[in-house]
Amino acid sequence: MSFKRASNIVGVIVFLTALCVYFLSAERTGSLWDCGEFVLGAYKLEVVHPPGAALFMLVGRMFTWVATIVSDNPSDIAFSVNLMSGLFSALAAMCIAWVTMIFGKISLVGRKEETDLGQNVALGFAGLVSGLTAAFCTSVWFSAVEGEVYAMSTFFNALTIWTAIKWYNLPDDTENDRWLVLCLFGAGMSIGVHLLSLLTLPAVALLYYFKKYEKHNIKGYAVALLAGLLFIWFVMKLVIVGIPTLWSKMELFTVNSLGMPFHSGLIPTVLIVGGICYYALKYTHRKRYQLLQTIFMSMTLIVIASATIGVIVIRANADTPVNMNTPSDAIRLIPYLNREQYGERPLISGPHFNAKPVGVKRETRYGRVGNSYKEVDEKLDYEWNKRDNVFLPRIGHQDRTEMHNIWREALGYPVDKDPGMGYNMAFLFKYQIGWMYWRYFMWNFVGRQNADQGFFPWNVKDGHWLSGIEVIDEANLYNMDKLPDAIKEEQSRNTYYFLPLLFGIFGLIYHFSKSKKEFFVNLLLFLITGLGIIIYSNQPPNEPRERDYVLVGSMMTFATWVGLGVLALFDVFTNRLKTGAIPGAVIAGVLALSAPVIMGFQNYDDLSRKEITASRDYASNFLNSLAKNAIIFTYGDNDTYPLWYAQEVEGIRTDVRVVNLSLIAVDWYINKLRTKVNDSPGIKLTIPEDLYKYKSMNQILLPEPGKDQVASMSLPDALKLAASGQKSSNGYPYWPTRNIYLPIDKQKFAATGMIKDSVSQMVDFIPITLPGNNYITKDDISVLDLIASNYYDRPIYFSVTAKEEKMMGMKDYTQLEGLALRLIPIRSQSDPQLGIYGSGRMANDLAYDNMMTKWKWGNFDKEHLFVDRSYMAEIQAMKFTMLRSAFNFINVGDSTKAVAIVNKYFEAFPNMNFRYDAGITSFINVLVTAGAYDDAKKHLKILAEETRQHMEFYLTLDEDDLQSFQSDMSYASRAVNDIISMSQRIGDPAFEKQMKDAVGKFAQQNPLPQ
């Protein structure tokens, strides 16, 4: 069997194995976070958030088109995009297998010699091990089963590496240089997905240097690496941003100076770029400059590949329902590509988090006005005092001062003075490298403690790595002698016993000893796609979620060393133990294959999402909690993207308009609300479009507290004043009072039929609490405008997962109908103990109908599944809504409905998927109060057993480790008291004794150490 045949066989095996596993574990509907947005973007070619992922959308569109042909089930549209991710991840694993085999061949016999049968068997096992290890890495697998860009980005990363290594291994002739061109074209194509693949270019340059030059030295290494970095700069600055910048300049010239129509600047731009490419290729071909011709051909293909961004502009002009940032022309495209809405994090020099700006730098922005572009806005950047700048600033996150102070104190630095280089470097190594890279690396090759997000290394409870070797894990974390079943059986508790890491270390050492040049190429790839990304992304403390998915390039690179561990063992068996080539290869391969096999079996139960429908179902629950033609204010990604997906892809409640409070501060989004979307009519606004545009309405000035010019003003009048364009002496819009209220026409509101209450119950006005600053910003202005302009036309709701302050003092004038609070002209006393869930009153019967007949439960009520912690906000929302409803029915004497709601809760959130703790005692209390003793006993028994196990576990921990479990132990202690109290109320002495025997000994335990 030849090396080529072995490579083909192994590649096919890896691809098919990975694809089958991904197919069996891919989510069958939309997922959380950005996935819902990307799926609808692929399905309808809508414009997603910057920088657009144009190629992802185009390829995804083909997959969704096939889905609509073969299936009438709308959720299969999402499944097709999820499966696309699995397909590309499987292809990436195949490429890694081939890279490993080429590296292995070079290590065994060099580039020019042929391998024998025994060596090919060993190389085949090496490729198989590396490919499956790459496929089953937890960070790779996570992205492989959902509709996000990272799986396709991983493929382009692997494709770029494989084509470069293949070119490097082939004879040095011009015919084979096509593989190098393909490599760079692949990197160019990745621009339309994600920019991670560009990080491979320094390694490609190093390979070129090794192949084309016989003598190698430090200077040559440096020049090669510099050339790779310059190529990245060329792609990022001259292609991705440079060409659109040229287009924008041509656009201003052709439209403003020549009077041509919009988009005319594209013509000279294409002629200029096309002409440069044409004459560069023609010149190098005529002069027979092979290297330059290869470079210019690659650059030309990269330019062509980058043109996929054009689909973003085309679809933005089509004004799709989701049209993020509306990059409809060259002027608006540049900030979209630069991701300006996310801000910048300086890399070389920048201010620390305590620094105060000393000025503002302004950059003029143009926009369409009539038939030309005019100066309409400014980009504002703070200017900083140079003495506040830090070299290689890791601590420039001005919005995370509190978190930085926690880290400063933990790392032993004073918090009463400005941070310096000491803390800057300590934060880099302890948090950014140690916590946000090394921990993720260990997850992938040693094991994972759990899927709870880890925020601090000193909290040993969540987010750490775990090996499965108890003595090591206890030294790293805490005493595990009395682990509760809930922890031991946690699906996301995955242990690999260090095997992938050990084989990787064996392979790394072997690779270094046998082929140092190729080892350094792989090492460079490993570092630049790992630590390089960490340095570039400059992550702040406490990210919204774990960020391991951006580091998969580094994990896949290490997987090549795991595969090369086969050759390290093969060398031991054949040269030292004299087993013979083929037996040695088989033994080494089977031993090393244990690593990916263990990874696959350990990871499957928590990474498989085949039966989970929670994201779509919870979105459906939000939408189906609303009245017809409603408007709902949502807040975060998981409140909004799943709802967009449910509407755009699965057609659920397309009459509802979802308004995202995180986006409503920008003009393009506010004015997008005015248009009809699906079955939802456009939203009326009082302030005209031209005043919301750009900077005109960034803020409205308010009097200082106690200095109002008038006693009060109705909200409609205040909005009319803003709409009039009248400004104060300093050039800003203003309101003469802070006392703003929404007047209520009771008869008019009653005539709408939105609620059934009598006119006598309605208030004359709803008071509004404006922010404490001396101004109100555009986001709050637009929220108030929307409410005042649509109050009598459409039901208006706030999601219960929104921030309470966004309701601006109107919480007492709401009605909870499910997962949303409807704004109504009736005042009810809110329950402060329940936070936003206790706002206003509850529509008991309406909420009951929603919960019992309309809500779905993500299949968690039917199957034993892993519950991702990202669902917790939505789960908590349903839990508190159901709890409040149950107590309401108890209070009005309807114990039947109260018990029904509680039983529905336990049915929807069963113990097989949701741990019983003190959080459920309120539900059991409803059962006891309603006299449903048999149901109460059933759940109390489960709660008592879980509480007993956890209390016994806490009591085995030393004082330092117990600090991480303080709140949990306090919670469990509360459950102990609740269990005993409720068992006494049931009036069954035998049952009461059973409960006391189970947990009574913990009743007097002090939950916190003294």
N, C-alpha and C positions, 0 to 999 in steps of 0.2 A: 504494500500500500504506500503510495507516494505521499509526500508532504501536501501537495495540492489536494489530493483526494481526501486525505485525513482532515484538512481544513474545511473542505466543503461539507463533509459528513458532520463534523462537530458543529459547524455554523448552523446547519439545518436543525440538528438536535436541540441546540440551545434556543434557537428562534422558536421552534414549535413548542418546546417545553414551557418557555416563558409565556408565549402567547396563550397557550391553553390555561395556564395558571391565572393569567390576567383576565382572560375571558370568564373564568369561573368566579373571579373575585371582583370584577368591575361593577360599579354602581349602576343600577338599571334605570336611574332617573337623575335629576339634577342634584348637585352636591352643594356644600356650603362655600362660603367665602366668594371668590371671584368666579367660580365655576359656572354659576347660573348666568352670569353676564357673558362669559365666553361662549357658552352653548347657544344662547340666543343670538350672539354676534355671528357665530358660524351658520346658524339656521337661516337667518334673514339678512345676513351681511350688514348688521347694524354696527355702529361705531362704539367700540368699547374704550375703556379708560386708557390714557397715554401709556406707552407710545403706539398702541394700536394693534400689534400682532397681525398684520395684514395677511401674511402667508398662512398663518394658522387659520384664519377665518376662511380663506379661499379653499384650502384643503379640507377643512371641517365642513364647508358647504357641500362638497362632493359626498362626504360620508352621510350627512343628514339627508341629502337628496336620495341616496340609496335607501335610507331608513324609511322615507316616506313612500317609496315604491313598494317595499316588501312588507310594510306593517302599517296598520291603521292606528296603532297605539301611540299617542303623542310622546309618551315617556321614552319610546325607543329612539326618538331623535336625540335625546341626551345620551342614551346608551351608545348610540353610534359614535358620538364624539368621545365618550369615555373609552370605547373600544379602540378608537383611533389612537388615543394615548397609549393603550396597551400594545398596539401594533408597533408604534414607534419605539417604545421602551424595549420590546423584544428585539427589534432591529438593532438597537443600541447595544444590547447584551451580546448579540451575535458579533458586532464589530469589535467589542472588547475581547471576545474569545479569539478572534482572528489576530488582533494586536498582540495578545499574549503568545500565541503560537509563533508569530514572526519574531518577537523578542526572544522566545525560547529557542528557536532555530538558530538565531544569531549567537546565542549564548553557547549552544552545543557545538556548532560547526562553522560559525561565521556566515557572512552573507553569500559567499560564492560556492560553498560546498553543499552537497546533498546529504540528507539524513537517511539512516537505515531504518528498517522496520521497527526495531525496538524503540528507537528514538522517536519515530512517528507515533507509536502508541503512547509514549510518555507525553509527547506534545499534544496529542489528542485529548488526553485526560487533563492536561494543563489548561487547554482552551475550554474544555467542558466545565472545569471547576471555576475558572475565572468568569466565564459567561454566566453561569448560574448564580455565582456569588454576587455579581453585578445586578442580576435580575432580582434577587431576593433581598438585597439591601433594603432596610426598612424605609430609608429616605427615597429610594428609587421607586419602590413598590407603591408607596403612598401616592405619588404623582401618576403612576401608571394606570390607576383605576378611576381617574376623574378627568373631566374635561377642562384641563388647564394647559398653559403653554409649556410647562417645565418638562413634560415627557418628550414633546417634539424637540425642544431645545436640547435635551439630553442626547437625542438621536443625532442631531447635527454636530454636537460636540464629539460624539463617538465616531461619526462618519469622517469628520475632519481629521481626527487622530489616525483612524485606520488607513485612509487614503494616503496620508503623509508617510506612515510607516511602510505601507505597501510600496510606495514610490521609492523610499529609501532602500528597501530590500531588493528591488529590481536592478538589473544591469544599468550602468550609467550611459544611456543613449537618449537621443532627443525624442525618440518615439515614446519612451516611457514617461517623459515629462508631462504627458497628458494627465497622469494621475496627480501630479502636483497642481496642475491647473484645476482639476476636479476638486482637490482638497480646498483650494482657496475659493472656488465657486460655492462649495458647501458652506464655508464660513460666511460668504456673502448672502447666501439664501437664508441663513439663520437670522439675519437682520430683521426679517419679516416675522420672526417668532420671539427671539430673545437674544441679547448680545453676549451671552456667556461663551458661545463658541469662539468668539474672537480672541478669547484668552489663550487659545491653543497656538496662536501664531508665533510667539517667541520660541516655542518648542519646534515648530515647523522650520523656522529659520535656523535653529541649531542643527536639525537634521540635514538641512541643505549644506551647512558648513562642513559637517562631518563627511558627507558624501562627495562633495565637489572639491574639497581641498585635502591634500594628503597630510600636511603638517598642521598640527593643532597646538595652539598656545592660548594663554590667558587673553591676549589682545584679540585673537580671533573669536574666542567665546564672547567677549564683550561686544565686539562689532556685530556678531550674529544676533545676540539678544537685543541690541539697540535697533537692528534692522526689523526684528519682530515687533518691537514696541512702536517703531515708526509706522509699520504697516497698520497696527491697531489705530494709531492716531490718524492715519490716512482715512481709514474706513469711518471712524467716528466723527472726525471733524470735517473732512473734505467730501465724504459721500453722504453720510446720514444727515448731517446738518448743513454741510457746505453747498450741496446742490439745491436744497430747498431755499437756502439763503440767497444763492444766485437767482433762483426763480423769483423770490420776493423782490429783489432789486429790479429785475427785468419787468416784473409785474407793475411796480410803481412807475417805472419809466414808460411802459407801453400804455398804461391806463391814464396816469396823471399827465404825462407830457404829450403823448400822441393821441389821446382821446379814444383809444381802442377799448373794446369791451373787457370785462373781467375775465381773467385766466389767459389773456393774450400773452402774458409774459412767459407762458410755457413754450411758445414757439421759439423765441431766441434761445431760451435755456436748452432745449433739446438740440438745436443747431450747434450751440457752443460746445456742449458736453459731447455730443456725437462727433463733431468735427475733431475735437481733441483726441478722442479714442481712435478715430479712423486714421488720422495722420500719424499718430504715435505707432500704431500697428504697421502702417504702410512703410514708415521710415525704418523701423527696426527690422522689418522683413527684407527691405531692399538692401540694408547694410549688413544683414545676416548677424545681428546681435542677438544670439540665442537667449541669453539671460534677460535682456531688456524686453525681448518679445514675449517671453513667458510672463514677465512681470506685468507688462501692459495688457496682455491678453487676460490675465487674472483680474487686473483692475477693471477692465472693460466688463467682464462677466459679473464682477461685484456690483458695478454701477447698474447693470441690467437687473441683477437680482434685487437691488434696493428699490427698483421701480415699483415693486408690489405695494409700496406705501401709497401709490396713486389710488388704490381702491378705497383708501380711507377718505380721501378728498371727494371722490366720486359719490360715495355713500353718504358723506356728510351733506353734500348738496342735495341728495335725495331726501334729506331730513327724516331719517328713520326714527321710529319711536324712542329708541335709546341712541342718543347722538352726543356722546360725551365730548365736551369742549367745542363742539361744532367746528372742526378744522376744515372749513369749506373753501379756503383759499390759501395761497402761499403764506400770507401774513399770519393767519391763525395757525397754520401748520407748524411753524417753527417752535413756538412755546409748547405745543402739543408734543413734538418729538423730543424737546428738551426736558419734558416732565416738570415744567416750572411750578405746577400746582403743589408738588411735593417738597419744594424747597431744595436747597443745596447744603451739602456738608463738606466744608473745606478739607483737603487732604494734606497739603504741605504746611500751610500756616493759617491759623484762624483763631478767633476769640474763644475763651473758655466760657462755661455756662453762666458764670456770675458777671460776665462783662455787660456793660451798658452801652448802647449805641451812642455815638457822638454826632451823628449826622445821617442824612439819607441821600443815596445816590439815585438819580432819576434817569430813566431811559425811555424815550418817546416811543409810543406804540401807535401804529396806524390801524384804521378800520374803515369799513365801507360806509360812506355817507353819500347818498345819491348815486351818481355814476362814477365816483372817483374814491380814492383813499385819502383820508385826512387824519391829522393828529387828533386822536380821541382819548388816549389813555396813557398811563405811565407804568413802567415796571419799577417798583421801588425796592432798593436793596439798602440795608443798613450799612453805615460806615462805622468802623470800630477804632478805638484807640490802639495804637501799635503796641503799647506796653501790655495790653490784655491778650495779645496773640501768643499762641503756643505752637511750637514746632511739632509737626505731625499730630495735629489736634484730635485727640480721641474723646474729648470732653466738651465739645462745643454745642451741646444740645440744650439750648436756652429754655426749652419747654419741659425739661426733665430735672430741674434743679433739686427738687425734693428727693428724687431717686438717687441722684448723684451724691447727695449728702449722706444718704443711707450707706452707699458704697464707700464713701470717704471714711465714715466712722468705722465701718467693718474692716477696712484695710489699714486702719491705724493712722489716718491723716486728720488733722484738725478741720473742723467745719466752720470755725469762726473767722477764717481768713480766705482770701482768694486761692483757688487751687493752682498748683504749680506743676512742673514737669514730673516730679516724683509721683503724684497721683495720676497724672496723664499716662505714664508708662505702666503703673500698677493696674490701672483700669484696662489698658490694652491687653496685658498678659493674663490678668485674673478673670476678667469678664469676656472681652471680645475674643481672645484666643482660647483661654481655658474653658469658659462656660459656653460660648457660642460657636466654638469649633471642636475642641478636643472632646467635649461631652457628646456632641453629635457623632464624631468619629467612633467613639466607644459604643454608642448605641448600635452602630451598623456592624461592628466587628467583635463586640464582646457581649452585648445584651442591653436590655432596657428595663429600668425599674418599673415604670408605668407610663401612661400617656397623659398624666396630669402635667400641665405646663410648669416647668421649673423656673423660678425667678431668681433665687439666691442659692449659691453653693452651700451656704451654712444651714439651709433648711433641708435636712436629710430625708424628708418625707416624699418629695415630688421631683420627678424629672431627671434623676441621676441614671448613670449606667449601672448595670447589674450583670454579674457573670454566671451565676448559678453555683459557684463554688463558695459554700457558706462561710468559710473562715475568712476569705478575702472580702466578701460582701459585708460581713459584720464589721470588719476593720474599716471598711470604706463608709459604711452607713450606720447600722445600729444592730442590736441584739435581735436575732430572728428565731429564737427558740420557741416562742409562743405566737407565731404569726397567725392572725385570724384567717379563716377560710376565704373571706372576701378579698384579702391581699394575695394569698397564695394562688387563688384561682382566677385572679384578674387576667383577662385575655391579653392585655398589653404588657404583661410581665413576661418578657422574652429573654431567655438565657441561652448563650452559645458556648459557654464554658471556655472562653478565650480561643477556641479553635480557629476561627477565621483570622484573628489577629496573629496567632502563632504561625500559621501557615504563611501569612503575609510577610511576617518577619523573616521566616526561612527563605521565602522567595526573594525578598529585598536583598538579603545578604548574598544569596546565590547570584542574583543579577549583578550586584556590584563586583563580585569576585570574577565573574565570567565575561562581562561586557560592560566596562565602565562608561563608555560613551553613551550607549543606549540607556544605561541606568540613569545617567544624569538627565537625559531627555525626559524619562518617565518621572524622575524626581521633580524636575521643573514643572511638568504638567500637574503633578500632585500638589505642589506648593502654590502654584499660581491659581489653580481652580479651587483651592481651599483657603489658605491664609491670604492669598492675593485678594480674593473676594471679601474676606473679612476686613482687610485694610481699606479696600475701596468703599464698601458699604458703610463703614464707620457706624456700627449699630449703637443706638442709645440703650440705656438700661430699661428693662421691662418692655419688650416688644409685645404687640397685641397677641401674637401667637408664636410658636416655635418656627425658626427660620432654616431648618436643616435642608429643606428642599432646594435651596439655591446652591448647595454645596455638593450636589450629586456627582459633578465632574471629578471632584477629588476622591469621592468614595469609589467611583468606577475605576479610576486610575490605580487606587490601592488594590482593587480586585485583580488587576493584572499580576500583582505580586503574590496574591493568594494563589492564583493559578500557577505561577512560577515556583511556588512551594512544592508542587509535584516534582519538578525537575531537581529541586534540592534533595528530596527524599529519594528520587530515582538515582541520583549520583551516589548517595549513601548505600543504597541496596546493591547497586551494580559494582561499584568500585571498592567498597569496603566489606560488604557482606557477601559479595560474589554470588548473588542470586541468579544472575543471567539477565539479559536486557529485557525480554518480554515479561517474565515473572516480576522483575523489579519494577517495571513500568506499571503493571497492573496493581501490584500491592501499593505502590506510592499513590496511584490514581484513586484507588478505593479509599485509602486512608484520608486523603485530602478531600475527597468528595463528601466525606461526612460533614464538612463545614457547611456547604450550601444546602445539603439535605436538612440538617438541623435548623438552619435559618428559615428554610421554606416551611417546615412544619410548625416551628415556633411562631412565625409571623402570620400564618394564614388566618388564624381565628380573629385577630384584631384588624388586619389589613383588608380582609375580604369584606366588601360592602354589597354583595350580591342581593341580599334580602332586605337591605335598608332603603327605606323610602322617606326618611325623616325630614330631610330638607324640603322636599316638595310638599309633604303632608303638613308640616308646620306652617309653610307659606299659605297653603290652602286654608288652614285654620284661621290665620290672620284675616285673609280675604273674606272667608265665609262668616266672619264675625260682624261684617259690616252690612249696612243697609244699601239698597240699590243706588248706583251712581255716586257712591261715597267718595270722599277725599280722605286719605289717611297720611298723617305725618309719621315717617319712620326715621331711624337714626343711623345705625351702623350697617356694615357690609352684610351681616347675616340677617338683618331685618329687611334689607332692600333687595339685594341680588336674587335671593330665592323667590321673592314676590314678583320681580320682573320676569324671571324665568317661568314661573307658573302662569303668568298672563301671556307672555309672548310665545312660548313654546307649547304649553299644554292647554291654553285657552281658558284658564280658570279665572272667573270674575273679571273679564276684560272691561267691565263697566266702571271699575274702581280706578281712581287715579292715585298712584303712589307718589308721594312727595318726600324726597329725602332731605332731612334737615342739615345733613353735612354738605350738601351741594347747593342749597338754596341761597348761599351767600354770593353766588357768581351770576353775572348778567345772562349768559347764554342759557343757563338752566331756568332762571326765572322766566325768561321770555319763551322758552320751550313749553312752559306750562300753559301758555295761551292757545296752543294748537290741540286739535283733536287727536287722540291716540286710541286706536282700536275702537271700542264702543264707548269710550269716555270722552264727553265733550270738552272743548277747551275751557280752561279756568279763567274766569273774569278777574281782572286786576284794575284797580283805580288809577294807580300811577302808570303813565304811558311807557311804552317800550323804550323810547329814546332816552328817557330819564333814568331807567334802570341800566341802560347800556354803559359799559365802561365805568368811569369813576364818579359819574354825576351823583349817584345816590349811595355812595359808600357809607355815609353816615348822615344822621340828622342830629343837629345840636339840641341839647336840652338845657333848661335852666339849672343852676345849682340848687340842691335841695333847700326849700324854704324861700326861694326867690322867683316863684312863678309869676309871670306877667298877667295871667288870667287864672281864675280859680280852677277851672277844669275845661276839658274839650272832648267832644265825642270823637271816636276813632274815625268815622267817615269824614268829619270836618278836618281832622288832622291830616288825613290822607289827601284830601282835596287841596289843602295848603301845600303839601309836598308836591302834588301833581301840578300845581300852578307854576312851579319853577321859582317862586319867590325865595330869596335868600337873605341871610343876615348880612351885616356890614362886612364880615370877614369872608363872605363868599360861599357860605355853606347853607344848605336848607336847615330850617329850624322849626321847632315846636315851642310855643310860648309857655307851655306848662308840662309838668310831669304827670299830672292827674288826667290820664286818658281812660275813657270808658267806652264800652260797646253798648249803644242804646238798643233796647228791645221794643219792637212794635208787636205787642202781644197778639193782637188780632191777626196780623199778617203771619206771624210765626205759627199760630194755631191753625191757620188755613192751609199751611203746607202739609199738615198731617204727619210730620216727622215724629212727633211724640203724641201720646194720647192724653196727656195731662190737661187739666182745665186751665183757662186763662188766669184764674185767681192764684194759681200756684207759681206763676211766672214772675220773674223780677223785672224791674223797669230798665235795669242796665247791668252789665257785667264789668266790674272794675278790672283794670289791667295794671300789673306791676311791671314798670319799666326797669331796665338794668340800673345798677347803682352809679354807673359812670355818667358823665355829662354829655353823653351822646348815645344814640341807638344805632346799631350797625345794620347793613343791608339785609342780612339774613333775618333778623327780627322784624325789620320793616316789611319785608315781603311776606312773612308769616302773618303779620297783622293785616296786611293788605288782602291776602287771600281769605282770611276769616271774614273780614268786614264786607268784602265784595261778593261772597258766595253764601253768606249765612242763611239766607232765606231760600236758596236754590238747591243746595246739596248738603247732605249730612257731612259733618266735618269731625274727624277722629284724630286722636293721638295714640300711637302705639304704646302699649304698656312697657315696652322696652326702651322708650325714648327717655331722655334726661328730663327730670321733673322741672328744672328751671326753664326749659323751652316752652312750658305752658304759660309762662309769664303771669303767674298768680291766678290763673283761671281754673285750677284743679277742683275747687269746690263747685264748679258749674259744669260738671261732667257726669256721664252715666256709663258705667262699665257694662258692656254687652257681650263680652267674650275676651278677646285679646286686644281690645281697643276701647278708648274712652271717648264717647261722643260728647261734643260740646253742646250743652243745652241751657236754656234760660231759666233754670231752676237751681237754687242754691241748696246744697246738702252738705252736712258736716263730714269732712273727710276723716278717715281713720289714720292718724299719723304713724301708728305702729306698723302699718302695712306699706308705708312709703307710697310710691306712685300707684300701687295696686289698690290702695285704700282711698283713692281719689273719688270725691263726689258720692253718688249713690250707685246702687247696682240694680239693673233691670232684671229682676230675678227670673221671671219666666222666659224672657228672651235669651238670657245667658244660659239657662238650663237647656233650652232647645238647641242652642248652638253646641254646647258641650256633649249632649247625649245623642244627637242625631247627625251633626255635621262634621265634628272633629274627627281627624284620623291620627294614628299614633305611630307612624313610621315603621310598622311591623315589630316594634319593640314589645307589643302586647301579645305577639303570637310566637316569635322565635327567640331562641337564646342567642343574642347578638352583642357585639361590642358597641358600647355607647360612647361615641367621641365626646370629649369634654366641651367641644365647641357648641354642642347642642344645649348646654346647660342654661343659657339665658332664656331660650324659648321654653325649655322644660320648666324652669322656675316660673315663667309667666303663666303657663297653664296651671301649674300647681297652686299658685296663690289665687288665681282667678277661681279655681274650683273650690279652694278652701273658703274663700270669702263667700261664695255662693252657698256652700253647705251651711255655714254659720248663719247666713241670712235666713235660710229656710228653717233652721232650728228656732231662730228668734221669732219667726212668724207662726210657729207651731206646725209646720209641715215637715214632720220627721221622715216621712216616706221619701220625699224628694231629696232630703239631706242625706239619707242613707244611700239612695241610688247614686248620688254624685260621688260619695266616698267609695262605694264599691266600684264605680266606673274608674275612679282614680287608681285603685289598686289593680284593676284589670289592665289599665293602660300602662302603668308603671310597675310591673311585677317584680318581685324580689329576685327573680332569675337574672334581671338586667339592671336593677336599681337597688342599691344597698339600703336596707332598713336602718334608720338612725333616728335621732331626736326630731328630725324634720317631719316625720310622719305621725308623731304622737298627737298632733292637733287633729288629724283625720280620724285616728282611733278614738280620740275624745268625743268626736261627733257621734261615732257608733255607740259609745257607752251612754252618752247623753240621750240618744234616741232609743235606747233599750235594745239595740241589735247586738246582744251579748255574744252570741256564737261567732258572728263575724269579727267582733273585737278580740275575742280570745284567740282566734286563728292568727291574727296579725301580731298580737302581743307575744305569742309564743316565738314567732320568728324574730321579732325585735329583741326579746329577752336573750335568745341564744346568740344573736350577733353582738349584742351589747356585752354579754358575758365574755365572749372571745376577745373583743377589743379591750375591755378593761383589764383582763389578765395580761394581754400583750403590753399595754401601757405600763403596767406595774413592773415589767421586766426591764424597762429602759432606764439607763442612767440619767442623771439630771440634765446633762448637756443635750443628749438626744431627745429627751422628753420635751425640750423647749420647742422642737419642731411639731410636736403633737399636742401642744397645750390646748388649742381651741378644740381639737377633736376629742380630747379627754374630758374637757369641760362639757362638751356637747353630749358625750356618752354618759357622764354623771347626771346630767339633766334627764336623760332617757331613763336611767335607773329609777330616779324619783317618780317620774311619770308612770313607769310600768307598775310600781308598787301602789301608787295612788289610784290608778285606774282599775287595777285588779281588786282593790278594796271596794271600789264603787260598784263593781259587778255583783257583789254579794254571793260569791261562790267560795266558801272557805277552802275547799280542796284546790281550786285554781289559784287562789291567793297564796296558799302555801307553796304551790309549784313555782310561782313567780318569785317569791321571797327566797326559795331555795336556789333559784337560778342566779339572781342578781342582788339579793338582800345583803350579802357580805360587802358589796361595794357602796352601799348607801351612805356609809360614814366616811368613805375615802375622800381625802382632800384632792380635788382634781389638779391642783397645781403644786409644784414643789415649793417648799419654804426656803 
